[in-house]
Amino acid sequence: MIGFNPTYSEETFTIEQIAELTGNTLLEFGAPWCGHCQAATPAIKEAFAEHSELRYIRIYDGKGKRLGRLFKVKLWPTLILLYEGKEVDRLVRPLEADEVRGLLSKIS
């Protein structure tokens, strides 16, 4: 989970497991077939290259996927920056690496 994760994980995380994460974590909610997610991937990957120590979890979201609903995800991709399991900030549908860098600049 450290470093850029090229695929969306269908592994189901519970909100309790997310809350127990230590340090900084970037969650990305999306789907591999989503055009917006595909368009955002190069910008995310470019910005993330500067933060390879960051835990990055891509979560396959969709109908019936509870975690996305608990985080109130409405559009894909949604990036959520966590510190000690709590949301610090989020970014929805980024297209430029600088947008993602702006989110990552809030890392504690």
Secondary structure, 3 states (H helix, E strand, C coil): CECCCCCCECCCCCHHHHHCCCCEEEEEEECCCCHHHHHHHHHHHHHHHHHCCCEEEEEECCCCCHHHHHCCCCCCCEEEEEECCEEEEEEECCCCHHHHHHHHCCCC
